[in-house]
């Protein structure tokens, strides 16, 4: 499943999405292909991630 967040850096930081390596993610999920891109038309960013079921990833 692909997850996309569209927010400013301050909003991403407030939600804890900029520290995903230290985040507590349920053990049944794995984040892959993390990308942070600047929106060229505003001060927002797009954080994209693929969420994998750990059983499917193995």
VMD Tcl script that builds the backbone (N, CA, C; Angstrom):
set m [mol new atoms 174]
animate dup $m
set s [atomselect $m all]
$s set {name element resname resid chain x y z} {
  {N N UNK 1 A 0.853 -1.158 0.000}
  {CA C UNK 1 A 0.000 0.000 0.000}
  {C C UNK 1 A 0.908 1.231 0.000}
  {N N UNK 2 A 0.590 2.212 -0.800}
  {CA C UNK 2 A 1.332 3.473 -0.860}
  {C C UNK 2 A 0.646 4.486 0.025}
  {N N UNK 3 A 1.435 5.187 0.844}
  {CA C UNK 3 A 0.936 6.229 1.722}
  {C C UNK 3 A 1.618 7.531 1.325}
  {N N UNK 4 A 0.832 8.611 1.180}
  {CA C UNK 4 A 1.379 9.913 0.813}
  {C C UNK 4 A 0.862 10.953 1.798}
  {N N UNK 5 A 1.788 11.703 2.394}
  {CA C UNK 5 A 1.447 12.827 3.258}
  {C C UNK 5 A 1.842 14.099 2.537}
  {N N UNK 6 A 0.968 15.069 2.512}
  {CA C UNK 6 A 1.238 16.366 1.883}
  {C C UNK 6 A 1.132 17.411 2.982}
  {N N UNK 7 A 2.289 17.964 3.406}
  {CA C UNK 7 A 2.298 18.899 4.530}
  {C C UNK 7 A 3.587 19.712 4.507}
  {N N UNK 8 A 3.632 20.748 5.333}
  {CA C UNK 8 A 4.863 21.521 5.482}
  {C C UNK 8 A 5.827 20.726 6.361}
  {N N UNK 9 A 7.097 21.142 6.376}
  {CA C UNK 9 A 8.073 20.458 7.225}
  {C C UNK 9 A 7.690 20.546 8.695}
  {N N UNK 10 A 7.147 21.684 9.111}
  {CA C UNK 10 A 6.722 21.834 10.506}
  {C C UNK 10 A 5.608 20.843 10.851}
  {N N UNK 11 A 4.659 20.667 9.944}
  {CA C UNK 11 A 3.561 19.724 10.185}
  {C C UNK 11 A 4.062 18.286 10.193}
  {N N UNK 12 A 4.952 17.950 9.266}
  {CA C UNK 12 A 5.517 16.597 9.241}
  {C C UNK 12 A 6.285 16.313 10.528}
  {N N UNK 13 A 7.035 17.305 11.005}
  {CA C UNK 13 A 7.774 17.142 12.251}
  {C C UNK 13 A 6.851 17.021 13.452}
  {N N UNK 14 A 5.766 17.788 13.470}
  {CA C UNK 14 A 4.810 17.736 14.585}
  {C C UNK 14 A 4.137 16.371 14.686}
  {N N UNK 15 A 3.916 15.731 13.559}
  {CA C UNK 15 A 3.306 14.396 13.550}
  {C C UNK 15 A 4.328 13.289 13.751}
  {N N UNK 16 A 5.613 13.651 13.830}
  {CA C UNK 16 A 6.661 12.652 14.033}
  {C C UNK 16 A 7.034 11.902 12.770}
  {N N UNK 17 A 6.678 12.430 11.622}
  {CA C UNK 17 A 6.936 11.720 10.368}
  {C C UNK 17 A 8.338 11.947 9.814}
  {N N UNK 18 A 9.089 12.873 10.383}
  {CA C UNK 18 A 10.460 13.088 9.919}
  {C C UNK 18 A 11.448 12.188 10.645}
  {N N UNK 19 A 11.017 11.543 11.711}
  {CA C UNK 19 A 11.863 10.629 12.481}
  {C C UNK 19 A 11.334 9.202 12.370}
  {N N UNK 20 A 11.093 8.743 11.167}
  {CA C UNK 20 A 10.479 7.428 10.982}
  {C C UNK 20 A 11.393 6.279 11.392}
  {N N UNK 21 A 12.701 6.505 11.371}
  {CA C UNK 21 A 13.615 5.434 11.771}
  {C C UNK 21 A 13.510 5.155 13.269}
  {N N UNK 22 A 13.094 6.141 14.045}
  {CA C UNK 22 A 12.955 5.983 15.482}
  {C C UNK 22 A 11.507 5.787 15.907}
  {N N UNK 23 A 10.588 5.824 14.956}
  {CA C UNK 23 A 9.164 5.700 15.280}
  {C C UNK 23 A 8.831 4.274 15.683}
  {N N UNK 24 A 7.802 4.159 16.505}
  {CA C UNK 24 A 7.340 2.842 16.905}
  {C C UNK 24 A 6.313 2.367 15.883}
  {N N UNK 25 A 6.750 1.482 15.010}
  {CA C UNK 25 A 5.894 0.938 13.962}
  {C C UNK 25 A 5.478 -0.463 14.395}
  {N N UNK 26 A 4.211 -0.798 14.263}
  {CA C UNK 26 A 3.793 -2.151 14.647}
  {C C UNK 26 A 4.665 -3.197 13.949}
  {N N UNK 27 A 5.028 -4.267 14.664}
  {CA C UNK 27 A 5.958 -5.254 14.110}
  {C C UNK 27 A 5.443 -5.979 12.869}
  {N N UNK 28 A 4.180 -5.850 12.552}
  {CA C UNK 28 A 3.651 -6.551 11.381}
  {C C UNK 28 A 3.806 -5.733 10.102}
  {N N UNK 29 A 4.305 -4.486 10.212}
  {CA C UNK 29 A 4.467 -3.638 9.039}
  {C C UNK 29 A 5.920 -3.225 8.845}
  {N N UNK 30 A 6.268 -2.930 7.602}
  {CA C UNK 30 A 7.599 -2.449 7.260}
  {C C UNK 30 A 7.457 -1.301 6.268}
  {N N UNK 31 A 8.193 -0.220 6.483}
  {CA C UNK 31 A 8.185 0.908 5.561}
  {C C UNK 31 A 9.306 0.739 4.550}
  {N N UNK 32 A 8.995 0.958 3.289}
  {CA C UNK 32 A 9.993 0.832 2.231}
  {C C UNK 32 A 9.839 1.997 1.263}
  {N N UNK 33 A 10.893 2.299 0.551}
  {CA C UNK 33 A 10.891 3.333 -0.495}
  {C C UNK 33 A 10.418 4.693 0.018}
  {N N UNK 34 A 11.012 5.155 1.096}
  {CA C UNK 34 A 10.662 6.472 1.640}
  {C C UNK 34 A 11.220 7.571 0.747}
  {N N UNK 35 A 10.382 8.538 0.398}
  {CA C UNK 35 A 10.807 9.681 -0.417}
  {C C UNK 35 A 10.185 10.948 0.126}
  {N N UNK 36 A 11.000 11.992 0.223}
  {CA C UNK 36 A 10.523 13.312 0.634}
  {C C UNK 36 A 10.821 14.261 -0.510}
  {N N UNK 37 A 9.777 14.852 -1.064}
  {CA C UNK 37 A 9.926 15.754 -2.218}
  {C C UNK 37 A 9.246 17.082 -1.940}
  {N N UNK 38 A 9.866 18.142 -2.414}
  {CA C UNK 38 A 9.320 19.497 -2.274}
  {C C UNK 38 A 8.260 19.726 -3.337}
  {N N UNK 39 A 7.137 20.269 -2.928}
  {CA C UNK 39 A 6.093 20.673 -3.864}
  {C C UNK 39 A 6.556 21.972 -4.523}
  {N N UNK 40 A 6.671 22.017 -5.847}
  {CA C UNK 40 A 7.212 23.215 -6.502}
  {C C UNK 40 A 6.292 24.433 -6.447}
  {N N UNK 41 A 5.041 24.245 -6.076}
  {CA C UNK 41 A 4.078 25.343 -6.111}
  {C C UNK 41 A 3.724 25.916 -4.739}
  {N N UNK 42 A 4.267 25.335 -3.663}
  {CA C UNK 42 A 3.949 25.833 -2.313}
  {C C UNK 42 A 5.116 25.513 -1.382}
  {N N UNK 43 A 4.930 25.798 -0.101}
  {CA C UNK 43 A 5.974 25.479 0.871}
  {C C UNK 43 A 5.791 24.079 1.456}
  {N N UNK 44 A 4.941 23.282 0.852}
  {CA C UNK 44 A 4.655 21.940 1.346}
  {C C UNK 44 A 5.619 20.908 0.750}
  {N N UNK 45 A 5.635 19.745 1.382}
  {CA C UNK 45 A 6.427 18.601 0.938}
  {C C UNK 45 A 5.502 17.411 0.803}
  {N N UNK 46 A 5.948 16.431 0.041}
  {CA C UNK 46 A 5.220 15.161 -0.065}
  {C C UNK 46 A 6.121 14.054 0.440}
  {N N UNK 47 A 5.650 13.339 1.445}
  {CA C UNK 47 A 6.352 12.197 1.991}
  {C C UNK 47 A 5.626 10.954 1.498}
  {N N UNK 48 A 6.312 10.136 0.703}
  {CA C UNK 48 A 5.723 8.922 0.144}
  {C C UNK 48 A 6.421 7.711 0.759}
  {N N UNK 49 A 5.654 6.701 1.056}
  {CA C UNK 49 A 6.214 5.449 1.604}
  {C C UNK 49 A 5.334 4.286 1.180}
  {N N UNK 50 A 5.961 3.152 0.983}
  {CA C UNK 50 A 5.242 1.914 0.756}
  {C C UNK 50 A 5.188 1.182 2.080}
  {N N UNK 51 A 4.003 0.754 2.482}
  {CA C UNK 51 A 3.819 0.004 3.716}
  {C C UNK 51 A 3.622 -1.452 3.316}
  {N N UNK 52 A 4.527 -2.305 3.798}
  {CA C UNK 52 A 4.496 -3.720 3.453}
  {C C UNK 52 A 4.116 -4.555 4.661}
  {N N UNK 53 A 3.385 -5.602 4.415}
  {CA C UNK 53 A 3.116 -6.600 5.444}
  {C C UNK 53 A 4.406 -7.408 5.585}
  {N N UNK 54 A 4.950 -7.543 6.785}
  {CA C UNK 54 A 6.234 -8.228 6.972}
  {C C UNK 54 A 6.187 -9.663 6.458}
  {N N UNK 55 A 5.047 -10.315 6.534}
  {CA C UNK 55 A 4.945 -11.676 6.020}
  {C C UNK 55 A 5.101 -11.706 4.505}
  {N N UNK 56 A 4.589 -10.669 3.803}
  {CA C UNK 56 A 4.746 -10.604 2.363}
  {C C UNK 56 A 6.170 -10.210 1.981}
  {N N UNK 57 A 6.844 -9.422 2.823}
  {CA C UNK 57 A 8.187 -8.953 2.511}
  {C C UNK 57 A 9.198 -10.080 2.599}
  {N N UNK 58 A 8.917 -11.122 3.364}
  {CA C UNK 58 A 9.868 -12.224 3.542}
  {C C UNK 58 A 9.749 -13.254 2.475}
}
mol reanalyze $m
mol bondsrecalc $m
mol representation Tube
mol addrep $m
